[in-house]
Amino acid sequence: MRQLIGLFILFISISSYAQVTQEIFESFKLQERRDVQYYFPEGLDDTKKYPLIIVLDGNYLFDQVVATSKFYSRFHGMPESIVVGINQSKNDIRYEDCAFDENNGLPSEKGKNFYEFIGMELIPYLDLNFSTAPFKMIVGYDITANFQNYWLFKDNSVFDAYVSISPTLAPEMESRVPMRLNTFDKQIFYQLIVEGEQTRDTPKVMALHKGIEALNKETLHYFFDEYKTADHISVATYGIGKAFDNIFGMFKPISPKEYKTNILTSDEPVYKYLEDKYQGIVDLFGFSKPVELNDIMAIYAAARKKEDFESLKPLSDLCKKEYPETMLGFYFEGEYYEQLGEPKKALKTFEKSFQMKEIDFLTKEMALEKIDALKADFGF
């Protein structure tokens, strides 16, 4: 660890946790110094886990990825993440970093070193010194989008999500990528973003798309977005937000569409949907997420609409844990006993609810109405 930390000469101390910092990374693998930018969420907390997003072509893409990450995490569309941009524009070094043999399509000697720089120096340093989650994502454009595919050639891919923007593909990559994606048992996200303008690379890119699209694999989450009015330059700004929307969809609160098409149409208990959603977040990202009030209310509404009153009990238990000072848990439990035909238990539970803090649509007046109605109906 001391040797690894010794590789770094900081321009701005990362320990200050300013939102964006920049440093010179002195790489043993490359035998050269490289410009690297970092974005750390405000209030970086060692008790939380943060997905890691590696951005190739950092000079062009870093700011846009950071802006998208900040916006989506602010409005609950994704977890707060650490973003790392590797600058590659100076002296067009991106072409050296990502060069490949024109005959076999494999990385050049410099490309192999750049690959090891990211996988064996940069990522291990971040994992050792910051509270990174297991989930890792990489973003690339043009030739750097092609380069990121080489991590698929390993049996255990370092990255869980790939955002490939208008790739300039190496020989045979259009067939190799689908073949490799088909071998993974772990969850893999692959987002391909292309422009409408035709280029000499378009046939290969579309062959890549068709090859991946033809795969029938539950663990592969493939997304393809074509922007008809974009050219090869402008496409770099078109699809990053949509890519984040696709990849981090599970992390988002339950939407009205999700409520109607997934929850109301399911034959399973509605509470199971909530359980599966949040367990899926743990399985995919490697950390748990506090249950959104929006999601609790969606499950409550679905339980009432579908008359799935058995789901109210586990939902009430969850609310007591997640929102312990509020009315939620006892109010939902009171409704559960009410529907179960146990008015005495319901009455006592609504009385407990009345003593708690109001939240969302639940008011003390509503609890009092329940109490008065039970007393009137059963003569308590």
N, C-alpha and C positions, 0 to 999 in steps of 0.2 A: 504494500500500500504506500509506503514511504517513497519507493522508487517511482510509482505511478504519479503521486502528487508532485514529485520533483520534476516531472516533465513539463509542468505548467509555469508560465510567467504571466501573472495577472496584471492587466492594465487597470482594471477596476475590481476591487475586492468582491468576490461573490458572497462572502459572508455577510455583506451589508444587505443582501437580498433586495437590491434595487430591482425594478421590474425588468429592465433590459441591461445587460452587461456585455462587454466585449473583451476578448483576451487573445493573446498569441499562444497557440498550442505548439509546443516544440515536440514534434513527433519522431520517435525512434524508428518507427516503421518506414516513414517517408524520408527520414533524414533531412527534414526541412521544417520551417515554421509555417503554421497555417492560421489564418484569421477565422475565429469562431465567435458567433453571437449566441447569447442565451436570453431566454425570457423565463422569469420565475413569477408565478402568481403572487399577488400581494398577500402578505401575511403567511408566507411559506411556513408550514407546520410539520415538524418531524413526526407527529403522530398520524398524519394523513399520508396516503399514497397518491402519487401523481404519475399518470401515463407520460411516456416520453415520445416526443415527436421530433424526428430528425429531418431537417429540410436541406436537401441538396440545392445548388444554385442559390445559396442564401442571400446573395446580393439582390436577387430579383424577387424571391419568394418569401423570405423570412418575415418581412413586415406584414405581408398579406395573411400569412398563416397565423401570426401572432394576433392580428386584429380579429380574425375569424374565431380563434380560440377564446379570446377574451369575451367577445360578444356572445358566443354560444354558451360558455360556462356561466356568464352573468345571468343568462335567461334559461339556465337549466337544460340546455341542449346537449351538453357534454360535461365530463368532469374537468376540473381545473387541471392543466397539464403543463409540463416543462417543455419548452420548444427550443431546439438547438439548430442554428443555421450555420452551415459550412460555406464560407464565401469562396467562390470559384471563378470570379470574373477577371481578376487581375491577370494580365498577360494571357487571357483565354486558357487558364490552367485547367478548366473543366474538360477540355479536349484531351489533355494528358491524363487527368485523373480517371477518365471514363473511356479511354481508348480501348479498342478491341481488335483482335486479329481478323482481317477481312476474309480469311479462308475458313476458320473454324468458329468464329463468333465469340471466342473466349477473351477475357481481359488481357491486356498487355501487361508487361512486367510492372510498369507504373500503376496500372489499374489494380493489380493484385495487392500492391502495397497500400493503395488508397482504401481498398476493401478491408485490409487488416487494420489500418489506422482507425476506421470507424468501429469495426467489430471487436478489436482487441485492445484499443487504447481509449477512445472517446466514450463509448458506452460503458465499459467497466468503470471508468473514472466516475461517471455520473451515478451509476448504481451504487458505488461504494460511498460516495460523499453526499448523496441526496436521497430522499425518501421516494424513490421511483417505484411505480407499480410494474407488475410483469408485462402489462400491455405496452407494446411499442409500435410506432407507426413511422413510415418514411414517405417523403414527398419528393418527386423529381419531375423535371421538364426536359423534353427533347432527349439529348444524349444521356442526361443524368437519370431520366425516367427509364431508359433502357438499362442503365447500370444497376439500378436497385433490384432488378430481376435476378441478379446473380445470387442474392441471398436465398432464393428459392431452390438453388442447386444444392444446398445443404440439407441433410436429413431432418434437422431441427432448425427451422427458420428463426432467426433472431427477431424478425418483425411479424406482427400479427395483422398489420394493415398496410397496404400499398396504394399510394395515389400516384397514378401514372398519367402525366399530362403530355399529350401529343408526342409519344415516344419516337425516337429515331432508332429503329431496331437493328441489332446486330444480326448477322446471318443465322438462320434457323430459329431465331428467338420466337417467331410466331407459332412454331410447333413445340418448342421446348417448354415454354411457359405453361400452356395447358397440360402438358404431360406431367410437369412437376407439381402443379396445383392439384392434380388428381391423386397424388401420392400422400398428401398430408391428412392426418387424422385430427389434428388440432384445428380450431376455428381460424380461418383465414379470410380477411376482407381484401378484395381487389377491386379498385376503382379505376376505370379507364376513361379518360376525358379526351375527346378529339374535336377538331374544328371541321366546319363544313367545306372549307376550301380544299380542293384536291392538290396533293403534292406527290412527289415520287415515292414517298413512304406510305401513302394511303392504302394501296393494295395489301401490303404486309400487315399494317395495323388492323385493317378490317378482317384479315385472315386470323389474326390473333384474337380479335373479338369473337368471331364465329367459333373458334376452337375452344375458348373458355366458356362461351354460352352453351355449347353442346354438352358440357360436363354435367353429370347428374350426381352431385355430391352434397350431402346435407351440411357438411362443415365448411363449405365454400360459399361465401357471400359475395357475389359478383355484381357490379354495377357498371353500366355503360351510359355515358352521356355525350351526345353529339350536339354541338352548337353550330347551327347552320350558317349563322351570320359571322362567325368568327374565322379569322385566319390563323396561321401558325404562331404569330406573335401575340395577338389579342386573346387567344384561347387560354393563355396562362392565368388570366384574371377572371375567367368565366366560372370555372367549375369547382373551386376550392370549397366554397360554402356548401354546395350541394353534396360534395364528397363527405364533408363532416356530418351533414344531415343523414347521409346513408350509413356511415360507419358507426356513428354514435346514437343511432335511432333508439336502441334499447334503453339508453340512459335518459331519454326525454320523458317528461310526464305523459300520462295517458291523454291522448288527444280525443276530441269528439269523434273523429273518424275511427280511431282505434276502439273506442267504446262501443260504437254501433256495429262495426264489422267483425271485431274479434271477441269482445266480451259478451255482448247480447246474443250472438249467434252460437256461442259455445254450449255444448251439452255438459261440460264439467262445472263443478261449483265455482262461483265467481271468485271466491277468495283464492282458489288455486291459481288463477291467472296472476294475481298480485304476488303470490309466493314464487311462481315460476319466473316472473319478470325480475324480481330482486335477487333471486338466486342466480339467474342468468348474468346479472351484472357482476356478481361475485366471481362466477366461473370465468367470465370473459376478461374483466379488468383486474381481478385479483384483489379487490377490496369491496367492502359493503358501502351502500349509499343510504343515508337516512330516508325513511319513507316519506314521500311528498304528501302534503295534505290534499293536494289535487287528486292524487291516486287513491287515497283513502275515501274521499268523497265519491269518486267514480265507482269504486267497488260497492260502497254503501247504496248508491243510487241503483246500481245493477241488481244488488241483492233484493231490494224492495220491488223493483220492476219485474224481476223474474220469480218473485216470491221464494227466493232461496234464503230463507231465514236462518238456516244452519250456518251460513257464512258469516252471520252477524257475531257469533260467539268468538271465533278466532280473530275477527276484525276488531272486536272490543278489546281482546287481550293485547293485540298489537298496539292499539291506541293508548292503552294504559302504560305501555312501555315507551312509546315514541312521544306521546303528548301527555305526560302523567299529571300535570296540573290543570288540565282542561276537562270539560264535560264529556268529551268524545267517548272515552272507553265505557263509562258507566251508562251513558245514554243509549249507546248501541246495545249494551248488555241488557238494559231494561227492555228495549224493544224485542230482543231475543226471547226473554222470559215471557213477555206479553204474548208473543206469537206462539210460544210453546204451551200456553194455557196455564201459566203459573203466576197468577196475579200478585200474590204476597211477595214473591221474590222480585217481581217487576217493580212493585211499589217501593220496596226498600232500595232497589238499585236506582230508580229515578230520584229518590230522595238524596242519595249520595251524589248523583249527577248535579242536582240543584245547588249543592255546596261548592261545586268546582267553578273554574273560570269559564266564561263564555268563549266560543271559538267559531269562526266562520258563520254559518247560518244558525248554529245552535245557541239558544238563549235560555236564561233561567225561566223566562215566561213559558217557553215550550215544555220544559221539564215540569213546571208547575201545572200546566194544562194536563199533562199525562197523569200526574199525581191526583189531581182533582177528579179526572175521568175514572180512574181506577177506584177511588173511594166511592164515587157515586154508583158505579156499576156493581160493586161487590160489597158495599156497606161497611168498609173498613173504618 
